[in-house]
Amino acid sequence: MNLEQLRRAGVSDRRTRWLCGPGGPWRRLHPGVVLLRNTPPTRQQLLHAALVRYGPQVVITGADALQAHGVKCPPAGEIRLLVPGHCRVLACEGVRAARTTRLPAPVHVDGLPFAPPARAALDLAREEPEPARIRHLLTLPLYWGLCDRQELVRELDSGPQRGTAAVRRVLRNLDEAPIQAHGLATRVLETARLPPPNWDVTICDRRGRRIGDADAWWDELGLAWQYRCGPGPSGGFSHLALAATGIVLVRCTVRQLRQVPQEVAQELARAYGEAARTPRPRVRAIPLGASGDAA
């Protein structure tokens, strides 16, 4: 609550100072902004306080915005705000406010204005010196299905170009297809409520000879999931070789992950139960490598 609202409620500035003093029941969050309790503020309360301090035209960006869009990206540290270019930026503890002539149209979540996912991710990535960290931040909106690579490129191209060389290099080499597919698969698994699998493995016989690949693999049961299958016959006959070993195999397409995730989750749960009731096949799995930066 700001001082003007308190004055209208009949609370004088002097009494407000006393109530916010040592041992008082209220807490001052910013100059002119008061929390009507003396407990540590939640992140949501800090966001509201920042908007009260800087005015209704600002937009929240960065990790707070990504989390508001559903990304598992716990915000920490400073709150990042985008402020209209004609406004004066006031120093404020715990808040980083940046003036911009490209204030995005906000997406309102729980009454707060947030930057779109592509802008929020790029606002974070532009300030990162490490390519690996830049890559991780750029994969977040792709992984959670909030935008595509081209949208990130358009957003980067439309803003200031100074200091964007590292981000542009990472974007140029970013393959969005496996990132998006892995994100969709992870959300299907959350629906199915299955234990986490090993991702991207090669299935071999006891002598180490390759039988086939699995996008996800439950080693204790011998359950394999291929979710990047093309529609119709494709990819040779490795799935037949896998099934011949006694592996319980679930196959689907990325389109099915996107359009009928509930059906895929039900099929996975059914297959998991079947694999638990049958002897584990005599095979072993070898990791192919990391499958998704944002996992």
HUGI-V315587 format. One record per helix or strand of 2 or more residues. SS is the DSSP state (h for helix, s for strand). FROM is the first residue (numbers start at 1). LEN is the number of residues. If there is no record, write none. Layout:
# HUGI-V315587
[[SS,FROM,LEN] [SS,FROM,LEN]]
This chain:
# HUGI-V315587
[[h,3,6] [h,13,7] [s,27,4] [s,33,3] [h,43,12] [s,59,3] [h,63,6] [s,79,6] [s,95,6] [s,107,3] [s,112,3] [h,117,9] [h,131,13] [h,149,10] [h,165,8] [h,176,17] [s,198,7] [s,210,9] [s,223,4] [h,238,7] [s,248,4] [h,254,6] [h,261,17] [s,284,4]]
